[in-house]
Protein backbone atom coordinates (compact mmCIF):
# COMPACT_ATOMS: atom_id res chain seq x y z
CA UNK A 1 0.00 0.00 0.00
CA UNK A 2 2.63 2.56 0.96
CA UNK A 3 2.17 6.29 1.27
CA UNK A 4 -1.13 7.52 -0.14
CA UNK A 5 -0.81 11.23 0.65
CA UNK A 6 2.18 13.19 -0.58
CA UNK A 7 4.10 15.24 2.00
CA UNK A 8 3.22 18.91 2.03
CA UNK A 9 6.71 20.06 2.95
CA UNK A 10 8.62 21.96 0.28
CA UNK A 11 12.03 21.95 1.97
CA UNK A 12 12.83 18.29 1.25
CA UNK A 13 13.46 16.13 -1.80
CA UNK A 14 10.81 13.46 -2.30
CA UNK A 15 11.52 10.17 -4.06
CA UNK A 16 9.39 7.13 -4.72
CA UNK A 17 9.83 3.51 -5.67
CA UNK A 18 7.29 0.77 -6.10
CA UNK A 19 9.42 -1.73 -4.21
CA UNK A 20 6.72 -4.40 -4.07
CA UNK A 21 6.44 -4.37 -7.86
CA UNK A 22 10.22 -4.45 -8.34
CA UNK A 23 10.56 -7.35 -5.89
CA UNK A 24 7.70 -9.20 -7.60
CA UNK A 25 9.46 -8.85 -10.97
CA UNK A 26 12.50 -10.46 -9.35
CA UNK A 27 10.27 -13.35 -8.30
CA UNK A 28 10.66 -13.00 -4.54
CA UNK A 29 8.74 -10.51 -2.40
CA UNK A 30 11.17 -11.15 0.47
CA UNK A 31 13.77 -8.90 -1.23
CA UNK A 32 11.48 -5.87 -0.85
CA UNK A 33 13.80 -4.42 1.79
CA UNK A 34 16.82 -4.77 -0.49
CA UNK A 35 14.96 -2.89 -3.22
CA UNK A 36 14.28 -0.08 -0.75
CA UNK A 37 17.95 -0.14 0.32
CA UNK A 38 19.02 0.20 -3.32
CA UNK A 39 16.71 3.16 -3.83
CA UNK A 40 18.07 4.80 -0.69
CA UNK A 41 21.69 4.22 -1.74
CA UNK A 42 20.97 5.74 -5.16
CA UNK A 43 19.66 8.89 -3.50
CA UNK A 44 22.12 8.94 -0.60
CA UNK A 45 25.20 6.82 -1.40
CA UNK A 46 26.46 6.40 2.17
CA UNK A 47 28.12 3.05 1.42
CA UNK A 48 29.26 1.47 -1.82
CA UNK A 49 27.46 -1.44 -3.42
CA UNK A 50 30.70 -3.39 -3.04
CA UNK A 51 30.64 -2.91 0.74
CA UNK A 52 26.97 -3.85 0.92
CA UNK A 53 27.81 -7.07 -0.92
CA UNK A 54 30.61 -7.78 1.53
CA UNK A 55 28.18 -7.19 4.40
CA UNK A 56 25.67 -9.58 2.86
CA UNK A 57 28.33 -12.25 2.46
CA UNK A 58 29.30 -11.88 6.12
CA UNK A 59 25.79 -11.73 7.55
CA UNK A 60 23.88 -14.28 5.47
CA UNK A 61 24.40 -17.83 6.77
CA UNK A 62 26.22 -20.11 4.36
CA UNK A 63 23.10 -22.26 3.92
CA UNK A 64 21.45 -19.20 2.28
CA UNK A 65 24.45 -18.11 0.20
CA UNK A 66 22.45 -18.75 -2.97
CA UNK A 67 20.32 -15.72 -1.98
CA UNK A 68 23.21 -13.25 -2.30
CA UNK A 69 22.89 -12.77 -6.10
CA UNK A 70 19.13 -12.17 -5.73
CA UNK A 71 19.74 -9.62 -2.97
CA UNK A 72 22.36 -7.88 -5.10
CA UNK A 73 19.95 -7.79 -8.07
CA UNK A 74 17.25 -6.32 -5.81
CA UNK A 75 19.59 -3.56 -4.65
CA UNK A 76 20.62 -2.78 -8.23
CA UNK A 77 17.00 -2.73 -9.42
CA UNK A 78 16.10 -0.43 -6.54
CA UNK A 79 18.87 1.92 -7.64
CA UNK A 80 17.55 1.89 -11.21
CA UNK A 81 13.88 2.36 -10.38
CA UNK A 82 13.83 5.13 -7.78
CA UNK A 83 12.10 8.27 -9.08
CA UNK A 84 12.29 11.89 -7.99
CA UNK A 85 8.86 13.29 -7.15
CA UNK A 86 9.94 16.78 -6.14
CA UNK A 87 13.05 18.71 -5.22
CA UNK A 88 13.41 21.24 -2.45
Helices and strands as residue ranges (DSSP letters): E 14-16, H 19-26, G 29-31, H 32-43, H 49-59, G 62-67, H 68-81, E 83-86
